[in-house]
Amino acid sequence: MKQTTMLISAALLCAGSVINSAQAKELEVKITRDMAYSTVTHDNELVKIQRIQDTGHIIDGSFAKTSRPCPPFCINPIALHEDVKTVGELEVIKFMEGPHYRGRGVIVDARTPSWFRRGTIPGSVNIPFTVFERPSDDFELVEVLESFGAKQRDEVNPVLRVVESLGFMDGDMKTDSWDFSQAKDVLLWCNGPWCGQSPRAIKALLALGYPADKIYYYRGGMQMWQSLGLTTIKPSTETLAAR
């Protein structure tokens, strides 16, 4: 069923490219010189990501603010960890078109559900940062990690762990509790460079043993996404926290 859905989506993507090619040439505000728009999936539906064409458009409300009390709204560093990749908008779109589309990557809106309901980046699933900070045996956290492709481990033979600790058998991707060797790439974001929610989620994942090279940090978040006029959507599905 999943394979059929992917084939249908691929066909629709190709058809959409042909139908919209003429319109794309007419767009004044493109994403890059060679990219007018990108078509991605959200909840198994196609969503076109492009920039707002009104060159007089400005953002307002919360994302137009320049100052908030620090702490907690302090500016985040570019790099959260030496092996965690910090990405920009073009890399996010590339992630959508690649790992996310192929089912090998997850885009996580790490904000609280109230923010998620106001609007999100297409393709994102809402998993609030607080879920990642729960005890390692918390049911909801376990459910999330398993949805990422991680596998819980039974009691591990001490000799096996010694072998793994030497770098054999994907040992660098395993802990006493989890096997992350088949885990998906995860891209996390929140409200922008001064938002601490996705950084906290990333630090919690690292503490659990999630491989740093499978984690991506979109530091610009919703503030930069909107400032560039890129497409946002209002989600129609429940957040994980609301289940």
C-alpha atoms as one frame of an Amber mdcrd trajectory, in Angstrom:
protein
   0.000   0.000   0.000   2.801   2.375   0.958   4.653   1.554  -2.272   1.494
   2.234  -4.283   1.036   5.581  -2.550   4.630   6.537  -3.331   4.194   5.581
  -6.993   1.030   7.669  -7.221   2.794  10.586  -5.556   5.708  10.273  -7.980
   3.322  10.290 -10.953   1.546  13.335  -9.593   4.857  15.081  -9.038   5.859
  14.483 -12.661   2.463  15.577 -13.941   2.554  18.648 -11.749   5.966  19.592
 -13.088   4.701  19.475 -16.679   1.477  21.348 -15.980   3.134  24.079 -13.964
   6.295  24.531 -16.029   4.842  27.428 -18.023   3.530  29.092 -14.877   6.892
  28.642 -13.168   8.639  30.615 -15.895   6.357  33.543 -15.147   7.135  33.703
 -11.421   8.949  36.892 -10.548  10.080  35.740  -7.098  11.793  32.376  -7.379
  13.482  30.283  -4.690  16.769  30.334  -6.600  17.686  31.421 -10.117  17.007
  27.867 -11.334  14.208  26.848  -8.935  10.817  28.499  -9.105   9.109  26.165
  -6.674   9.292  22.696  -5.155   6.516  20.147  -4.734   6.622  18.147  -1.507
   4.305  15.845   0.401   2.452  16.576   3.626   0.049  13.996   5.073   0.207
  12.149   1.711  -0.931  15.273  -0.143   1.109  17.366  -2.551   2.055  20.870
  -1.445   3.814  23.403  -3.642   6.488  25.405  -1.863   7.192  28.762  -3.422
   7.779  32.316  -2.292   5.093  34.978  -1.932   4.909  36.886  -5.209   3.917
  40.236  -3.688   7.257  42.062  -3.476   5.728  44.534  -1.044   4.735  41.836
   1.439   6.119  42.018   4.986   5.769  39.705   7.968   3.989  40.916  11.074
   3.016  39.655  14.483   5.369  37.540  16.580   7.842  36.912  13.782   8.388
  40.632  13.161   9.767  41.171  16.669  13.461  41.896  17.069  13.814  41.697
  20.852  12.623  39.456  23.639  14.005  38.865  27.131  17.130  36.708  27.250
  16.927  34.333  28.976  15.041  32.442  27.713  15.059  33.974  24.218  18.823
  34.004  23.677  20.566  33.748  20.305  21.554  30.172  19.496  24.974  29.299
  18.072  25.223  28.114  14.488  26.615  24.750  15.590  24.942  22.823  18.420
  27.335  19.881  18.080  30.332  19.259  15.858  28.572  16.416  13.998  25.036
  17.872  13.876  24.508  19.624  10.546  23.047  23.129  10.687  21.062  23.813
   7.512  19.362  26.673   5.702  16.217  26.908   3.650  17.615  25.339   0.454
  18.938  22.386   2.430  15.527  21.976   4.086  13.872  21.827   0.662  16.509
  19.358  -0.534  15.790  17.239   2.562  12.069  17.361   1.700  12.724  16.234
  -1.856  15.198  13.533  -0.820  15.207  11.686   2.537  11.722  12.861   3.546
  10.099  11.928   0.237  11.809   8.526   0.187  10.667   7.775   3.737  14.201
   7.901   5.119  13.901  11.243   6.855  11.584  13.003   9.303  10.982  16.738
   9.611  10.102  17.658  13.205   8.327  20.820  14.276   9.605  20.768  17.864
   7.348  23.590  19.062   4.415  23.315  21.416   1.075  22.275  19.846  -0.399
  25.791  20.091   2.355  27.124  17.799   1.979  24.158  15.442  -1.733  24.809
  15.008  -1.061  28.377  13.850   0.942  27.116  10.902   3.862  24.866  10.089
   6.424  24.103   7.396   5.044  21.552   4.911   6.079  17.980   5.592   6.578
  18.547   9.316   5.208  16.407  12.117   4.709  18.053  15.482   6.662  16.407
  18.290   7.068  18.958  21.092  10.590  19.265  22.495   9.335  18.211  25.923
   8.643  14.695  24.608  12.347  14.168  23.917  13.223  15.230  27.472  11.065
  12.579  29.128  12.534   9.546  30.953  14.050   7.042  28.547  11.364   4.450
  29.295   8.452   6.872  28.789   5.884   5.268  26.477   5.470   8.318  24.252
   9.219   8.824  23.843   9.646   5.130  23.005   6.877   5.441  20.414   8.610
   8.431  18.814  12.020   6.763  18.647  10.518   3.632  17.126   8.741   5.779
  14.529  12.200   7.116  13.627  13.373   3.558  12.944  15.226   2.961  16.218
  14.875  -0.437  17.902  14.758  -1.146  21.608  17.305  -3.681  22.798  16.809
  -6.450  25.288  19.515  -7.109  27.832  22.764  -7.008  25.863  25.536  -9.518
  26.416  28.462  -7.663  28.060  30.957  -9.247  25.683  28.913  -8.033  22.717
  28.898  -4.502  24.120  32.676  -4.574  24.447  32.952  -5.608  20.803  30.519
  -2.838  19.802  32.416  -0.262  21.845  35.477  -0.992  19.696  33.526   0.176
  16.638  32.439  -3.182  15.272  28.879  -4.168  14.293  27.722  -0.533  14.040
  28.631  -0.168  17.695  28.848   3.615  17.420  25.133   3.651  16.638  24.050
   1.483  19.545  23.565   1.946  23.280  22.615  -0.494  26.000  18.964   0.399
  25.359  18.718   1.357  21.682  19.907   0.308  18.250  20.004   3.392  16.008
  21.792   1.754  13.075  18.634   1.831  10.921  17.266   5.089  12.329  16.116
   7.801   9.951  17.667  11.201   9.426  15.810  13.781  11.541  15.587  17.496
  10.765  14.351  19.631  13.675  13.272  23.252  13.791  11.283  25.711  15.893
  10.619  29.474  15.813  14.029  30.781  14.819  17.560  31.685  15.943  16.377
  32.698  19.408  14.094  29.713  19.968  15.425  27.094  22.366  12.890  24.351
  21.680  14.557  22.466  18.813  18.038  22.849  20.395  16.679  21.248  23.567
  15.127  18.427  21.528  18.428  17.853  19.710  20.437  17.801  22.939  17.967
  15.303  24.399  18.281  13.054  21.327  22.072  13.172  21.592  21.848  12.249
  25.276  19.774   9.207  24.297  22.530   8.120  21.919  20.899   9.159  18.634
  23.736   9.468  16.087  24.704  13.104  15.648  25.340  12.648  11.936  21.679
  11.679  11.473  20.442  14.943  13.013  19.896  18.230  11.154  19.209  21.606
  12.773  17.276  24.251  10.825  18.305  27.244  12.939  16.309  29.813  10.949
  13.028  28.106  11.791   9.647  29.653  11.160  10.926  33.213  11.488  13.386
  32.933   8.587  11.054  30.663   6.578   8.341  33.329   6.706  10.738  36.222
   6.191  11.666  34.670   2.835   7.997  34.301   1.920   8.058  30.520   1.730
   4.884  28.435   1.889   3.396  27.499   5.252   0.294  25.435   5.941  -2.215
  25.025   8.741  -2.133  21.367   9.814  -5.268  19.265   9.671  -3.963  16.414
  11.833  -3.536  16.082  15.564  -0.198  16.657  17.186   1.481  13.724  18.878
   0.986  15.426  22.247  -2.763  15.717  21.676  -3.325  11.965  21.233
